[in-house]
């Protein structure tokens, strides 16, 4: 298994751990919505780990992995799929934070439709192929194929890759705008400080991924992709610290103790990952 795959697996496990801790720590709607968004983010990282695994990338002069181009391409598409639906989950969370109020029914329908649209964009040809109708679409719409070049995994974008950028950046940065608005409108000092921490935690998580995992591949720069995944460690640390210090989202104290242990492990793993 390559260094990139190993690092991605470690990061995925830690983000899954954060999702699990927040889910157990509170039964309120906003923390549960955040836990679901974190779960999707962890699955995105896990998909990236599998794409590196099946690519059979060289590690320390030897090749570890299965070197299956079809599975590699599938997991690249899957990673982009989760990379597109995560912003919708984060946006939903931003609407519920910190009041725990569910968004309007129409908003939930629109967000669900957005998720359904991403399935159609990434896997329409695969779905039609299952029914013997794969020839109706000449090629995959967003990720057409993958290949290894200069020791890095590369992929080729399809004709409709612009939709990924519209959905990814539009929804993600709308979520940040909502969180900033919640911070500015908050009058309670404690909740205002919590909102401040949450805004910057999400910003730390979104901006590096936006640059390294969304923008640079579109310019045929793939050597930085794994760094965007590792940058998620900073986001996990920031969210974890705000939960412990500011009692973010009313996560229970007993859960905070588990989070401290997870953060210590995270720092040790982070030293070897980077």
PAMIBA-168742 format. One record per residue: residue in three letters; x, y, z negated of N, C-alpha, C in turn. Coordinates in steps of 0.1 Angstrom, whole numbers, padded with zeros to 4 digits, always signed. Each point is the difference from the previous one (the first is absolute). Example, Ala and Ser with C-alpha at 12.3 -4.5 7.8 and 13.67 -1.06 7.14 Angstrom:
<atoms>
ALA+0132-0057-0078-0009+0012+0000+0009+0012+0000;SER-0004+0011+0007+0009+0011+0000-0008+0011-0008;
</atoms>
This chain:
<atoms>
UNK+0008-0012+0000-0008+0012+0000+0009+0012+0000;UNK-0003+0010+0008+0008+0012+0002-0001+0009-0012;UNK+0009+0009-0001+0000+0010-0011-0013+0009+0001;UNK-0005+0003+0012-0012+0008+0001-0012-0007-0005;UNK-0001-0013+0003-0011-0008-0004+0000-0001-0015;UNK+0011-0003-0006+0001-0002-0014-0003+0013-0008;UNK+0005+0011+0005-0004+0013-0006-0015+0002+0000;UNK-0006-0002+0012-0014+0002+0002-0008-0009-0009;UNK+0004-0012-0002-0008-0009-0009+0001+0005-0014;UNK+0012+0004-0005+0001+0006-0013-0009+0012-0002;UNK+0000+0009+0009-0008+0012-0001-0015-0004+0000;UNK-0004-0009+0008-0014-0005+0001-0005-0005-0014;UNK+0009-0008-0006-0004-0006-0013-0002+0010-0010;UNK+0009+0011+0000-0001+0010-0010-0012+0009+0002;UNK-0004+0002+0013-0012+0008+0002-0013-0008-0003;UNK+0001-0013+0003-0011-0009-0005-0002+0001-0015;UNK+0012+0000-0007+0000+0001-0014-0007+0012-0005;UNK+0003+0012+0006-0006+0012-0003-0015+0000+0002;UNK-0005-0006+0011-0014-0001+0003-0007-0009-0011;UNK+0006-0011-0004-0005-0009-0010-0001+0007-0013;UNK+0010+0008-0004+0000+0006-0013-0011+0011-0001;UNK-0001+0008+0011-0011+0010+0000-0014-0006+0000;UNK-0001-0011+0007-0013-0007+0001-0004-0005-0014;UNK+0009-0006-0007-0003-0005-0014-0001+0012-0010;UNK+0006+0011+0003+0001+0010-0010-0012+0009-0002;UNK-0009+0000+0010-0012+0008+0000-0011-0006+0009;UNK-0013+0001-0005-0011-0004+0008-0007+0011+0007;UNK+0005+0012-0001-0006+0012+0006+0002+0000+0015;UNK-0009+0007+0007+0000-0001+0015+0013+0005+0006;UNK+0005+0012-0005+0012+0006+0006+0012-0009-0001;UNK+0003-0005-0012+0012-0009-0001-0002-0013+0009;UNK-0012-0005+0001-0002-0012+0008+0002+0003+0015;UNK-0004+0012+0004+0002+0005+0014+0015+0001+0002;UNK+0007+0006-0009+0014+0001+0001+0007-0013+0001;UNK-0004-0009-0009+0005-0014+0000-0001-0007+0014;UNK-0012+0002+0006-0002-0006+0013+0009+0007+0011;UNK+0002+0013-0001+0009+0006+0009+0014-0005-0001;UNK+0004-0002-0013+0014-0005-0003+0001-0014+0005;UNK-0011-0008-0001+0000-0014+0005+0002+0000+0015;UNK-0006+0009+0007+0001+0000+0015+0015+0005+0003;UNK+0005+0009-0008+0014+0005+0003+0010-0012-0002;UNK-0003-0008-0010+0009-0012-0003-0001-0010+0011;UNK-0012-0001+0006-0002-0010+0011+0007+0005+0013;UNK+0000+0014+0001+0008+0005+0012+0015-0003-0002;UNK+0005+0002-0012+0014-0003-0002+0003-0015+0002;UNK-0009-0008-0005+0001-0015+0002+0000-0004+0015;UNK-0009+0007+0008+0000-0003+0014+0013+0004+0007;UNK+0006+0011-0005+0013+0004+0005+0011-0010-0004;UNK-0001-0006-0012+0009-0011-0004-0001-0012+0010;UNK-0012-0004+0003-0002-0011+0009+0005+0003+0014;UNK-0002+0012+0005+0005+0003+0013+0015-0001+0001;UNK+0007+0004-0011+0014-0001+0000+0004-0015-0001;UNK-0008-0008-0008+0003-0014-0002-0001-0008+0014;UNK-0011+0002+0007-0002-0007+0012+0009+0005+0012;UNK+0005+0012-0002+0009+0005+0011+0014-0007+0000;UNK+0003-0006-0012+0013-0007-0001+0012+0009+0001;UNK-0001+0012-0006+0011+0010+0000+0012-0006-0006;UNK+0012+0004+0005+0013-0005-0006+0002+0006-0014;UNK+0006-0008-0009+0004+0005-0013+0013-0005-0004;UNK+0010+0009-0002+0013-0004-0004+0007-0010+0010;UNK-0003+0003+0013+0006-0008+0011-0007-0013+0003;UNK-0011-0003-0007-0008-0012+0003-0014+0004+0002;UNK-0007-0009+0007-0014+0003+0003-0009-0008-0009;UNK-0009+0006-0007-0010-0007-0008-0013+0005+0004;UNK-0010-0009+0001-0013+0003+0005-0005-0009+0010;UNK-0011+0002+0006-0006-0010+0009+0001+0005+0014;UNK+0003+0012+0003+0003+0005+0013-0012-0003+0009;UNK-0012+0003-0004-0013-0002+0007-0005+0013+0005;UNK+0001+0004+0013-0003+0013+0004-0015+0002-0001;UNK-0009-0010+0002-0014+0002+0000-0005+0003-0015;UNK+0006-0007-0009-0004+0003-0014+0006+0013-0005;UNK+0012+0004+0005+0006+0013-0003-0009+0011+0005;UNK-0005-0001+0012-0008+0010+0006-0013+0001-0007;UNK-0006-0012-0004-0012+0000-0008+0001+0008-0013;UNK+0011-0003-0007+0002+0007-0013+0004+0014+0001;UNK+0006+0004+0012+0002+0015+0002-0014+0006+0002;UNK-0009-0006+0008-0013+0005+0001-0008+0001-0013;UNK+0002-0011-0008-0006-0001-0013+0005+0012-0009;UNK+0013+0002+0000+0006+0011-0008-0006+0013+0004;UNK-0001+0003+0013-0006+0012+0005-0015+0001-0004;UNK-0007-0011+0001-0014+0000-0004-0001+0004-0015;UNK+0007-0006-0009-0001+0004-0014+0006+0014-0002;UNK+0010+0004+0008+0005+0014-0001-0010+0010+0005;UNK-0011-0004+0007-0010+0008+0005-0012+0000-0010;UNK-0003-0011-0006-0012-0001-0009+0004+0006-0014;UNK+0013-0001-0004+0004+0006-0013-0004+0014-0001;UNK+0002+0009+0010-0005+0014-0002-0015+0001-0002;UNK-0008-0008+0005-0014+0000-0002-0003-0003-0015;UNK+0007-0010-0005-0002-0004-0014+0005+0011-0010;UNK+0012+0007+0004+0005+0011-0008-0010+0012+0000;UNK-0005+0002+0012-0010+0011+0002-0012-0002-0009;UNK-0005-0013+0000-0012-0003-0008+0004+0002-0015;UNK+0012-0005-0004+0004+0003-0014+0000+0015-0003;UNK+0006+0008+0009+0001+0014-0003-0014+0006-0002;UNK-0010-0005+0007-0014+0005-0002-0005-0003-0014;UNK+0004-0012-0005-0005-0004-0013+0007+0006-0012;UNK+0012+0004+0003+0010+0005-0011-0003+0014-0004;UNK+0000+0004-0013+0001-0009-0012-0014-0002-0006;UNK-0011+0003+0007-0013+0000-0006-0007-0014+0000;UNK+0006-0009+0008-0006-0014+0001-0013+0000+0008;UNK-0004+0011+0006-0012+0001+0008+0002-0007+0014;UNK-0010-0008+0004+0001-0007+0013-0003+0011+0011;UNK+0007+0000+0011-0003+0009+0011-0014-0003+0005;UNK-0005+0010+0008-0013-0002+0007+0000-0012+0008;UNK-0012-0006+0002-0001-0012+0008+0005+0001+0014;UNK-0003+0012+0006+0004+0003+0014+0016+0000+0001;UNK+0006+0005-0010+0015+0000+0000+0005-0014-0001;UNK-0006-0009-0008+0005-0013-0001-0002-0008+0013;UNK-0011+0003+0007-0003-0006+0013+0011+0004+0010;UNK+0003+0013+0000+0010+0005+0009+0014-0006-0002;UNK+0004-0001-0013+0012-0007-0004+0001-0014+0005;UNK-0012-0007-0002-0001-0014+0004+0002-0001+0015;UNK-0007+0009+0007+0001+0000+0015+0015+0002+0004;UNK+0007+0009-0007+0014+0002+0003+0008-0012-0001;UNK-0002-0008-0011+0007-0013-0001-0004-0010+0011;UNK-0012+0000+0003-0005-0009+0011+0007+0004+0013;UNK+0001+0013+0003+0007+0005+0012+0014-0005+0001;UNK+0007+0000-0011+0014-0004+0000+0001-0015+0003;UNK-0009-0008-0004+0000-0014+0004-0001-0001+0015;UNK-0010+0007+0006-0002+0000+0014+0013+0005+0008;UNK+0006+0010-0006+0012+0005+0007+0012-0009+0000;UNK+0002-0007-0011+0012-0009-0001-0003-0014+0004;UNK-0012-0005-0001-0002-0014+0002-0011-0004+0010;UNK-0004+0010+0008-0011-0002+0009+0003-0012+0010;UNK+0012+0001+0006+0004-0011+0009+0001-0014-0007;UNK+0005+0000-0012+0001-0013-0007-0014-0005-0003;UNK-0010+0009-0004-0013-0004-0003-0007-0006+0012;UNK+0001+0008+0011-0006-0004+0013+0007-0014+0005;UNK+0012-0001-0003+0007-0013+0004-0006-0012-0006;UNK-0004+0002-0013-0006-0011-0007-0013-0005+0007;UNK-0007+0009+0007-0012-0003+0006+0002-0002+0015;UNK+0013-0002+0004+0003-0002+0014-0002+0012+0009;UNK+0001+0012-0006-0003+0012+0008+0012+0009-0001;UNK+0012-0005-0002+0012+0008-0002+0004+0008+0012;UNK-0004-0005+0012+0003+0007+0013-0007+0013+0002;UNK-0011+0002-0009-0007+0013+0002+0008+0012-0004;UNK+0011-0002-0008+0009+0011-0003+0014-0004+0005;UNK+0005+0008+0009+0013-0004+0007+0012-0001-0010;UNK+0000+0008-0010+0011-0001-0010-0005+0005-0014;UNK+0008-0002-0010-0003+0005-0013+0000+0015-0001;UNK-0009+0006-0007-0002+0014+0001+0011+0008-0008;UNK+0006-0006-0011+0009+0008-0008+0014-0006-0001;UNK+0001-0012-0002+0014-0007-0001-0001-0011+0010;UNK+0008+0001+0011+0000-0010+0011+0010-0011-0002;UNK+0012+0003-0005+0010-0011-0002+0011+0004-0009;UNK+0008-0009-0005+0011+0003-0009+0013-0007+0006;UNK+0011+0006-0004+0013-0006+0004+0011+0005-0009;UNK+0011-0007+0000+0012+0004-0008+0010+0007+0008;UNK+0004+0011-0005+0011+0008+0007+0009+0007-0010;UNK+0013-0001+0001+0009+0006-0009-0002-0004-0014;UNK-0004-0013-0002-0002-0005-0014-0013+0005-0007;UNK-0009+0007+0007-0012+0005-0006-0012-0005+0008;UNK-0011-0002-0007-0012-0004+0007-0007+0013+0007;UNK-0003-0002+0012-0006+0011+0008-0014-0005+0005;UNK-0009+0010+0003-0012-0004+0006-0004+0011+0010;UNK-0009-0004+0009-0005+0008+0011-0014+0005-0003;UNK-0003+0013+0001-0013+0005-0003-0008-0001+0013;UNK-0013-0002-0002-0010-0001+0011-0005+0014+0004;UNK-0010+0000+0009-0005+0012+0006-0007+0009-0010;UNK-0006-0006-0011-0008+0007-0009+0006+0003-0014;UNK+0014+0000+0000+0007+0002-0013-0004+0014-0006;UNK-0004+0009+0008-0004+0014-0005-0011-0001-0011;UNK-0009-0011+0001-0010-0001-0009+0006-0004-0014;UNK+0011-0007+0000+0006-0003-0013+0004+0012-0007;UNK+0007+0009+0008+0005+0013-0006-0011+0009-0005;UNK-0011+0000+0008-0011+0008-0004-0006-0005-0013;UNK-0003-0013-0001-0006-0006-0012+0010+0001-0012;UNK+0012-0004+0002+0010+0000-0011+0002+0014-0006;UNK+0004+0009+0008+0004+0013-0005-0013+0008-0004;UNK-0010-0001+0008-0012+0007-0003-0007-0003-0013;UNK-0001-0013-0002-0007-0005-0012+0009+0001-0013;UNK+0013-0003+0002+0009+0001-0011+0002+0014-0006;UNK+0002+0009+0009+0002+0014-0004-0013+0007-0004;UNK-0011-0005+0005-0013+0004-0006-0002-0004-0014;UNK+0005-0012-0003+0000-0005-0014+0008+0009-0009;UNK+0012+0003+0005+0009+0009-0008-0007+0014-0002;UNK-0007+0005+0010-0007+0013-0001-0011-0001-0010;UNK-0007-0011-0001-0011-0002-0010+0006-0001-0014;UNK+0011-0007-0002+0006-0001-0013+0005+0014-0004;UNK+0006+0008+0009+0005+0013-0003-0012+0009-0004;UNK-0011-0001+0007-0012+0008-0004-0005-0004-0013;UNK+0000-0013-0003-0004-0005-0014+0009+0006-0011;UNK+0013+0001+0003+0009+0006-0009-0003+0015-0002;UNK-0002+0007+0010-0003+0015-0001-0013+0003-0006;UNK-0010-0009+0001-0013+0003-0005-0001-0005-0015;UNK+0009-0008-0005-0001-0006-0013+0003+0011-0011;UNK-0009+0001-0010+0001+0009-0010+0006-0006-0013;UNK-0003-0013-0002+0005-0007-0012+0015-0001+0001;UNK+0008+0005-0010+0014-0001+0001+0006-0014+0002;UNK-0006-0010-0007+0005-0013+0000-0003-0006+0014;UNK-0012+0001+0005-0004-0005+0013+0008+0007+0011;UNK+0003+0013-0002+0007+0008+0010+0014-0006+0002;UNK+0006-0003-0012+0014-0005+0000+0000-0014+0007;UNK-0010-0008-0003-0001-0013+0006-0002+0001+0015;UNK-0008+0010+0004-0002+0002+0015+0013+0004+0006;UNK+0008+0008-0007+0013+0005+0006+0009-0012+0002;UNK+0000-0009-0010+0009-0012+0001-0005-0009+0012;UNK-0013-0002+0001-0005-0008+0010+0002+0005+0014;UNK-0001+0013+0002+0003+0006+0013+0014-0002+0004;UNK+0009+0002-0009+0015-0001+0004+0004-0015+0001;UNK-0007-0008-0008+0003-0015+0002-0004-0004+0014;UNK-0012+0004+0004-0005-0004+0013+0009+0007+0011;UNK+0004+0012-0002+0009+0007+0010+0013-0008+0001;UNK+0006-0004-0011+0012-0007+0001-0001-0013+0007;UNK-0012-0006-0001-0003-0013+0006-0003+0002+0015;UNK-0006+0011+0004-0005+0002+0014+0011+0005+0009;UNK+0007+0011-0004+0009+0007+0009+0011-0009+0005;UNK+0008-0007-0008+0011-0009+0005-0006-0010+0010;UNK-0011-0006-0003-0006-0011+0008-0004+0007+0013;UNK-0006+0012+0000-0004+0007+0012+0012+0002+0009;UNK+0011+0004-0005+0011+0003+0008+0007-0013+0005;UNK+0003-0009-0009+0009-0011+0003-0008-0012+0007;UNK-0012-0002-0004-0008-0011+0005-0010+0003+0011;UNK-0003+0013+0002-0010+0004+0010+0007+0008+0011;UNK+0007+0010-0004+0006+0010+0010+0012-0006+0008;UNK+0010-0005-0008+0012-0004+0006-0001-0012+0010;UNK-0009-0010-0003-0002-0011+0010-0005+0005+0013;UNK-0008+0011+0000-0006+0006+0012+0011+0006+0009;UNK+0012+0003-0006+0011+0005+0008+0011-0011+0002;UNK-0005-0012-0001+0009-0012+0002+0012-0001-0010;UNK-0003+0005-0012+0010-0001-0011-0006-0009-0011;UNK+0005-0012+0000-0005-0011-0009+0009-0003-0012;UNK+0012+0005+0000+0009-0003-0011-0003+0005-0013;UNK-0010+0010+0000-0004+0006-0013-0013-0005-0006;UNK-0006-0009+0008-0013-0005-0004+0000-0007-0014;UNK+0010-0008-0003+0000-0006-0013+0003+0009-0011;UNK+0006+0012+0003+0002+0010-0011-0013+0006-0004;UNK-0009+0002+0009-0014+0004-0003-0007-0009-0010;UNK+0003-0013+0002-0006-0010-0009+0006+0001-0014;UNK+0013+0002-0001+0007+0001-0012-0004+0013-0007;UNK-0003+0010+0007-0004+0013-0006-0013-0002-0008;UNK-0007-0010+0002-0012-0003-0008+0003-0002-0014;UNK+0013-0004-0003+0004-0001-0014-0001+0013-0008;UNK+0003+0011+0006-0001+0013-0006-0015+0003-0003;UNK-0009-0004+0009-0014+0003-0002-0005-0009-0012;UNK+0004-0012-0001-0004-0009-0011+0005+0005-0013;UNK+0013+0005+0000+0005+0005-0013-0007+0013-0004;UNK-0003+0008+0009-0007+0013-0003-0014-0003-0005;UNK-0008-0008+0006-0013-0004-0004+0001-0007-0014;UNK+0009-0009-0001+0001-0007-0013+0004+0009-0011;UNK+0009+0010+0002+0004+0009-0010-0012+0009-0004;UNK-0008+0004+0010-0012+0009-0003-0010-0008-0008;UNK-0002-0013+0002-0009-0008-0007+0004-0001-0015;UNK+0013-0002-0002+0006-0002-0013-0001+0014-0008;UNK+0005+0010+0007+0002+0013-0007-0013+0008-0002;UNK-0008+0000+0011-0012+0008+0000-0013-0008-0001;UNK+0001-0013-0003-0012-0008-0001-0008+0001+0013;UNK+0006+0000+0011-0007+0002+0013-0011-0010+0002;UNK-0012+0005+0004-0012-0008+0003-0004-0008-0012;UNK+0004+0004-0012-0004-0007-0013+0003-0015+0000;UNK+0012-0003+0006+0005-0014-0001+0003-0003-0014;UNK-0004-0011-0005+0002-0004-0014+0014-0001-0004;UNK+0003+0003-0013+0014+0000-0005+0006-0014+0001;UNK-0007-0011-0002+0006-0013+0001+0005-0003+0014;UNK-0007+0006+0010+0004-0001+0014+0013+0008+0002;UNK+0001+0011-0007+0012+0009+0002+0012-0008-0004;UNK-0001-0008-0011+0011-0008-0004+0005-0010+0011;UNK-0009-0006+0007+0003-0008+0011+0007+0008+0011;UNK-0005+0012+0002+0006+0009+0010+0014+0004-0003;UNK+0003+0002-0012+0014+0003-0004+0009-0011+0004;UNK-0004-0013-0003+0009-0011+0004+0001-0001+0015;UNK-0011+0003+0007+0001-0001+0015+0009+0011+0006;UNK+0000+0012-0007+0008+0011+0005+0015-0003-0003;UNK+0003-0006-0011+0014-0004-0003+0005-0010+0011;UNK-0008-0010+0003+0003-0010+0011+0002+0008+0013;UNK-0009+0009+0002+0001+0008+0013+0013+0007+0001;UNK+0005+0006-0011+0012+0008+0001+0012-0010+0003;UNK+0000-0012-0006+0011-0009+0002+0000-0005+0015;UNK-0012-0003+0004-0002-0005+0014+0004+0011+0010;UNK-0004+0012-0003+0003+0012+0008+0015+0002+0002;UNK+0008-0003-0010+0014+0002+0001+0006-0010+0010;UNK-0006-0012+0001+0006-0010+0009-0006+0002+0014;UNK-0013+0006+0000-0007+0001+0013+0007+0011+0009;UNK+0004+0011-0007+0006+0011+0008+0015+0001-0002;
</atoms>
